[in-house]
């Protein structure tokens, strides 16, 4: 039976207990960080935990996904530590959302894959 899939990618940063969207224009990200504006977490019994207002960009290829992650990395908070000149100062979560549909019976499903980079994890051997 024929199925179709749609994928979207979102990237967020948790810095000083604030949740920031890393897929917005770098000037917007800087302004939000400066004013300590963060996105709210929502819990839904059906959809689970989500971040309200978080950008989700449709992706069609691996190259487009890599480009989106590179954009987000440019918005991430980094700083110098004794272990690394470009140490992460924040937690980073990359989420790949997958929505699928089986056309013969209309059955739909969704899934999420979370990839997490913890602040300071470069110290782990």
N, C-alpha and C positions, 0 to 999 in steps of 0.2 A: 504494500500500500504506500501511497505517496505521502510524504511529510514535508513540512516547511519549517524553517527555523529562522529566528531573528535574534541577533546578539547586540547587546549594548554594553558599554564600559563606563564605570564611574570610578573616580579616584578621590579619596578624602584624606585629610591630614588631621591628626589630633595633636595639638600643640598647646601647652599650658592649660589643659583640660577644656579646650575649645575645639569644635569641629569645623573645619574649613574645606570648602570645595576647591580642589586644585585644577579643575577644568574650566575655570572662568578666565577671562582676560587677566594677565599678570598685574595690571594696574588695579583692577577690581580686587584681586586677591590681596594685594598690598594694603589697599584701603580698608578692607574687612579686617585684616590682621591688626592694623594700626588702631582701629576702633573697637577691637576685641569682639567683633560680631561673629557669632557662631550659629550653626544650623541646628535645629532641634531634632531630637531622636523621637520617633513615634513607634509605638508597639500596637500591632493589630493581630487579633487572634487568627485571622486567615492568612495575611501576608507576612506576618512575623515582624521583625525589627527593621526599621528603615530610617533614613535621614531625610527629613522634609526639605525639599528645594534643592537636593543634590542633582547636579547635571549628569545625565546618562546619554552618552553619544553612541549612535548606531555605528556598528563596525561590520565590514564585509570581508576584509582580508587581514591576514596576520600583519602585513606592513602598516595598515591603517591603525591597528591596535598598538603597535610599537610606537608609531608617531604620537598617538594620544598619550601614552605613558611618558614619552619624552617631554611633551608639553607640560604634563603634571609635575614631572621632576624639576622642571625649571621654576615652578612656583613653590617648591618645598623649602621649608626653613632648614638651613644648615649653618654650621659654625665650626670653629676650630676647637679641638680637644687635644689632650696629651697623646691620644691614640691615633688621631686621624685629622688631617687638615680640612677635610670636607665631611665632618661627622653629621649624621642626622640628629636633629634636636627634637624630632617629632616621630610619632607613629604614623605609618602610611598604610592605607588599605586600598587595594585595587580590587574591584568587584566586577566580574564578568557575569552578566545576566543572560540567560538563554530562555527564549519562549518558543515552544514548538506546537505544531498542530498536525494531527493525522487527518488527512482530508476525507478519507472514506467514511469515517464515523464522527468527525468533528471534535474528537477528544483533544483537549489542550493540556499542556503542562508547562511548568517553568522550573528553573533551577538557578542557583547562584554558586559561583566559585569565588571565595575570598582569598586573596594573597596578602599577607601582612608582613610588613617590615617594622620591627620594633626599634624605638630610639636607642641608640648606643649598641645595637646588636653586633656591630663590627668588632667589638671586643671579645666576642665568643670565639674561642679557637676552633 
